[in-house]
Structure formats: structure tokens, C-alpha cells
Amino acid sequence: MGTRRLSRERALQALFYMDMHRDPVEDPVGQFCSSFAQDNPAQPFFHRLVDGVQENRKAIDTVIEQFSSNWKLSRMSCVDRNVLRIAVFELLYCADIPPKVSINEAIDVGKRFGTDESGAFINGILDSIRLAMKEEKITYMPKTTG
């Protein structure tokens, strides 16, 4: 398994943990990371994804809801919702990653951790977002802070 795939899978697990953990935790990413070796080469990209999704979650969620006809984020499975958040972060904020790579990775991670329908569901939403970006209806966005 490649380093970036491992980073994406761990980012999904961390975001899932934070999404499902109802009690406030002071450092949820640190608490999650304490379960894994810190010298892992996947750590830098993992942090780029998790931090990026957290910092830009409002914009990411707005885009997902805009392109997920008849689906509110709260109705999506936690796995699908967070796979989409990671992929949309990559599409909107990571110009160095080709959109098709982000989409294919999201589909594969969704199939591995989600349901039988996750791959098709994720693909449909992300491909719509990719097409809107290609038509310049959505552009790469500046990162937000805080």
C-alpha cells in the first residue's frame, strides 16, 4: 500500500472518530495519532488532509451538499461523508493532486470501509464536482484559517 493511500485511510479513520465522538476531546487528532507510530512516512500527508478538512469543513460541506441531490450530510453514512470531505478537500485545495487521482482514491477507500453502494455514491458526487470545476463553476479555493 502506498504512503498516500495509507494517509487517506488514516485520515478517514481520524475524521470518523472525530465525527462520532460526542464528548469534547481537547486534542482529538493527537489522541487518534497516539495509536500509531509517529515516525510513519504517512504522517505529513495525513496531517495535511485532516487539518485541511477541519479548517475548511464549512466550505467543503457546502460543496458536497450542493452536489449531492436529495442527500443531506447528516443522512449520509459517516464513512461516505468523511471520504467525500477528504476528496473534496483535495479537489478544492490541492492543485498538486490530479482530480482523477483524488476521485479514484476516494472510491477505493469508500469501497474498503463503506457499504456495497459507497463506491458508486462517492463517484457520482465527486464526478459532478469535477465537471463543475472543469467548467469553472467551482474553482480552487484559498485555504481558510481557524
C-alpha positions as CSV (number, residue, x, y, z in Angstrom):
1,M,0.0,0.0,0.0
2,G,1.3,3.4,-0.9
3,T,2.1,6.1,1.6
4,R,-0.7,8.5,0.3
5,R,-3.3,5.7,0.4
6,L,-2.3,4.9,4.0
7,S,-2.6,8.6,4.8
8,R,-6.0,8.8,3.3
9,E,-7.2,5.7,5.2
10,R,-5.9,7.0,8.5
11,A,-7.4,10.5,7.8
12,L,-10.7,8.8,7.2
13,Q,-10.4,6.9,10.4
14,A,-9.4,10.1,12.3
15,L,-12.3,12.1,10.8
16,F,-14.7,9.3,11.5
17,Y,-13.5,9.2,15.1
18,M,-14.0,12.9,15.5
19,D,-17.4,12.8,13.8
20,M,-18.7,10.0,16.0
21,H,-17.0,11.1,19.3
22,R,-19.7,13.1,21.0
23,D,-17.7,14.1,24.1
24,P,-15.4,17.0,23.5
25,V,-11.8,16.0,23.4
26,E,-9.1,18.6,23.7
27,D,-6.8,17.1,21.0
28,P,-8.7,14.5,19.0
29,V,-6.1,14.2,16.3
30,G,-3.3,13.8,18.9
31,Q,-5.4,11.2,20.7
32,F,-6.0,9.4,17.5
33,C,-2.4,9.6,16.5
34,S,-1.2,8.1,19.8
35,S,-2.4,4.8,18.5
36,F,0.0,4.9,15.5
37,A,3.8,5.1,15.2
38,Q,4.7,8.8,14.9
39,D,7.7,8.2,12.6
40,N,5.5,6.8,9.9
41,P,6.1,8.4,6.4
42,A,2.3,8.7,6.0
43,Q,2.1,11.3,8.8
44,P,2.8,14.5,6.9
45,F,0.1,13.9,4.2
46,F,-2.3,12.6,6.9
47,H,-2.0,15.9,8.8
48,R,-2.4,17.9,5.6
49,L,-5.7,16.1,4.9
50,V,-7.1,16.1,8.5
51,D,-6.1,19.7,9.2
52,G,-7.3,20.8,5.8
53,V,-10.7,19.2,6.2
54,Q,-11.1,20.6,9.7
55,E,-10.0,24.2,8.7
56,N,-12.2,24.2,5.6
57,R,-15.1,22.0,6.7
58,K,-17.8,24.6,6.2
59,A,-16.9,25.3,2.6
60,I,-16.3,21.5,1.9
61,D,-19.7,20.6,3.4
62,T,-21.4,23.3,1.4
63,V,-19.9,21.9,-1.9
64,I,-20.8,18.3,-1.0
65,E,-24.4,19.3,-0.2
66,Q,-24.7,21.3,-3.4
67,F,-23.8,18.3,-5.5
68,S,-25.5,15.5,-3.5
69,S,-29.0,15.7,-4.8
70,N,-31.6,14.8,-2.1
71,W,-28.9,13.9,0.4
72,K,-28.1,16.0,3.5
73,L,-24.7,15.3,5.1
74,S,-26.4,14.2,8.3
75,R,-28.2,11.4,6.3
76,M,-25.0,10.1,4.7
77,S,-23.1,7.2,6.3
78,C,-20.2,8.5,8.4
79,V,-17.7,6.7,6.2
80,D,-19.2,8.2,3.0
81,R,-19.4,11.7,4.4
82,N,-15.8,11.7,5.5
83,V,-14.4,10.1,2.4
84,L,-16.2,12.8,0.5
85,R,-14.8,15.5,2.8
86,I,-11.2,14.3,2.2
87,A,-11.7,14.1,-1.6
88,V,-13.4,17.4,-1.9
89,F,-10.6,19.0,0.2
90,E,-8.1,17.5,-2.3
91,L,-10.2,18.7,-5.3
92,L,-10.6,22.3,-4.0
93,Y,-7.4,22.9,-2.2
94,C,-4.7,20.6,-3.5
95,A,-3.9,21.7,-7.1
96,D,-0.8,19.4,-7.0
97,I,-3.1,16.3,-7.0
98,P,-4.8,15.4,-10.2
99,P,-8.6,15.3,-9.7
100,K,-8.9,11.8,-11.2
101,V,-6.4,10.5,-8.6
102,S,-8.4,12.0,-5.7
103,I,-11.6,10.6,-7.1
104,N,-10.2,7.1,-7.7
105,E,-8.6,7.0,-4.3
106,A,-11.9,8.1,-2.6
107,I,-13.8,5.4,-4.5
108,D,-11.3,2.7,-3.4
109,V,-11.2,3.9,0.2
110,G,-15.0,4.1,0.2
111,K,-15.4,0.6,-1.1
112,R,-12.9,-0.7,1.5
113,F,-14.5,1.0,4.6
114,G,-18.1,1.7,3.4
115,T,-21.0,-0.3,2.1
116,D,-21.5,-2.0,-1.3
117,E,-23.1,1.2,-2.6
118,S,-20.4,3.6,-1.3
119,G,-18.2,3.5,-4.4
120,A,-20.9,4.5,-6.8
121,F,-22.3,7.1,-4.4
122,I,-19.0,8.7,-3.9
123,N,-18.1,8.5,-7.6
124,G,-21.4,10.2,-8.6
125,I,-20.9,13.2,-6.3
126,L,-17.2,13.7,-6.9
127,D,-17.5,13.4,-10.7
128,S,-20.2,16.1,-10.6
129,I,-17.9,18.3,-8.6
130,R,-15.0,17.6,-11.0
131,L,-17.2,18.5,-14.0
132,A,-18.2,21.7,-12.3
133,M,-14.6,22.6,-11.7
134,K,-13.7,21.8,-15.3
135,E,-16.5,24.2,-16.4
136,E,-15.1,26.7,-13.9
137,K,-18.3,26.7,-11.9
138,I,-16.2,25.9,-8.9
139,T,-12.5,26.9,-8.6
140,Y,-9.7,26.0,-6.3
141,M,-10.3,27.9,-3.1
142,P,-7.9,29.7,-0.8
143,K,-7.5,27.9,2.5
144,T,-9.3,29.4,5.4
145,T,-7.9,29.8,8.8
146,G,-9.4,28.9,12.2
